Amino acid sequence: MNKTITIAHGNGGEENNELITSIFYKHFKNDILSKSEDAAVLGVPHDSIVMTTDSFTVSPLFFPGGDIGKLAVCGTCNDIAMMGAQPKYLTCSVIIEEGFSTRELEKIVRSMKKELELNNAMIVSGDTKVVPKGSVDKLFINTTGIGEIMQPGISAHNLKEGMRVIVSRDIGRHGAAIFAAREGITLESSLETDCASLYPQVKALIDVGVKIVAMRDATRGGVAAVLNEWAKTSEVCIEIEEEKIPVSEEVRGICEMLGFEAVNLANEGTFVLAILPEDEHKAIEVLQQFNTDATAIGTVTHQHDGKVILNSSWGTKRFLDLPTGELLPRIC
Amino acid sequence: MAELELKNLYDDFRDGKTLQAYAKIIAEDAAKLDRTINIMEVCGGHTHSIMKYGIPQLMPENINFIHGPGCPVCIMPKERIDHAYVLAQQPDVILVTLGDMIKVPGSNGSLQDARAKGADVRFVYSPMECLKIAEENPDKKVIFFAIGFETTIPMTAVLLDQVIKQGIDNILFHINHVTVPEVMVELIDSRDEHVDSYNNQIDAFLGPSHVSVIAGSKIYEKFPKEYGRPVVVSGFEPVDVMEGISMIVKQFVENRCELEVQYKRVVTREGNLNAQRLIDTYFDKVDLFRWRGLGNVPKSGLKLKEAYAKYDAEVLYKEVLPLAEIEDHKLCICGDILRGMAKPPECTIFGTACKPTTPIGSCMVSSEGACAAYYKYGNLITS
């Protein structure tokens, strides 16, 4: 195999086969994929599956605590897990810029494999395209996944007054780590992305009998986006106690320097959960086994339906709105 | 000795109990006054803090905020944004600016739009990053579209200083720097006979601390002396702001009219003399700078000295830069809002034609403008 990927590797011929077998088949090997049919034949019950798709274009490709490969599997598997389902089958489409390093590609594929194992899922179909230099930024990955529902009825439409809102860990790590890596900000302590597969946590919650009302991983737009979407979809108000929101010192520091708010920063392994008050204790106990920062941050009310309100510890309130446009640092 | 960490610099200044204690002091003092006090926080950073921490909710009824023009992005007139847009589209040009600036629409679109059309537009955290961009792109002209008040002017001056000392020939400047005291005078005592500044409602100013870190507190001395308006130079954390407000209210209770500094931990009367020297070396005052929403304000803007014209993109690209002034919508009342004579909801286009995603007037442009703040937080402020 060449040291770099060339246009020839996307030609559908000999080099293309070499790329697929020596990197993708090698690491993703399973019975369904090995059949190499035009489409994968899957054995899933037709009335309880979920399906989702996501494309990954992160820069830089490798960042503290993860890479685009880990992200591509976590992202899609987490969307499945957030529906109370177990991730089972994924497709993997890769668009590679000509000249990309073969070694880096294999490194990325290897971390995809590792993450698939955590989810007990497999790649059953894939595609590779190589495009001329400048057409993509190094490497884009799309994954589409199918999962089998374990607990039905989880939906953003179901929030009702009195329900409790929980976050699974401290927030904003992925966004802060990417910004720091992109801007070359070096920190004394090592800030890593939270990028992780959430299926094990979801399974643990379901196993102890927590009735999950709504659940969403707080990816782009952060926790603020999830809460706003829920408030609008369920026509309720979500009141958050600002000081309860767990934010690490490193993330706070980056927010202070660049003028961001942690609630708007992306996460890749952090989710928000809405549950009945009687399940709160049980749910937090389970989640704290994975991360001790898991905590309840707010309650569903009807104070301003469709809006999220942040209550400060000194008795003031403000709306928590969706961020608009590009995340840009403030000037003064 | 315990190490100083970043959190030490903000945790104590956001303490809920301290904020409540100041709220109590302010309420007790304000009760002794038989009138409403309108305090203008000049700087957009203060507006942002005041809104983010819900400070109006901690105020008694007779203490009122007027949100000032101190947001460098908001006050940029459209014709100057058009300059940036045109420069970005010149062949072999990389246009560099700070944060929010790339979002603001000019008459043809924003710098973001120019970027989407293929122009090379970049935003940086520090102007010094231009040195690296210029080094990596020797065949391109890097034009730094410089914006900001006294706080960012020294950074532009240092960049120019380095460009000259290192003999770099592919960094140019488009200067849009403005200064705080001159616009404060405009708000309370406009020389423009068409402007109704006599009816302004500003009783006192909360001055931004970072401006005085550079320029010193001396720049505000004339406001209590000549214009009868107390000024308190205050920091940006909520406890700083609350202390600053309580100092202003105290002045009214005790019938004083003075310049005071709340942010004593950094601000001195003289400020940073090295920075001031550097600014004087490279910049002259312009006779008039046009502020969006306020119009022409004498001596309120800077330009490069003639001796440095070869670094001045405004001179070098004169042929292609549009000259005509572009007025905001006739219905826009930003000028009155900035003088405290109207509140955003009194504007007929507020929240309808003029929104944060499609701003028409300066106060809606960035999150630091009064209209944008009302639009975002409004319901909770009035309820």
Interface residues (C-beta under 8 A of the other chain):
Chain A: E183 E243 E249 R252 G253 E256 L258 G259 H304 K307 I309 S312 S313 W314 G315 T316 K317 R318 F319 D321 T324 G325 E326 L328 P329 R330 I331 C332
Chain B: E5 L6 K7 Y10 G16 K17 L19 Q20 A23 C43 G44 G45 H48 M51 K52 Y53 G54 I55 Q57 L58 G70 C71 P72 V73 L98 G99 D100 M101 I102 K103 Q112 F123 Y125 I147 G148 F149 T151 T152 P208 H210 P356 T357 S367 E368 K376 Y377 N379 L380
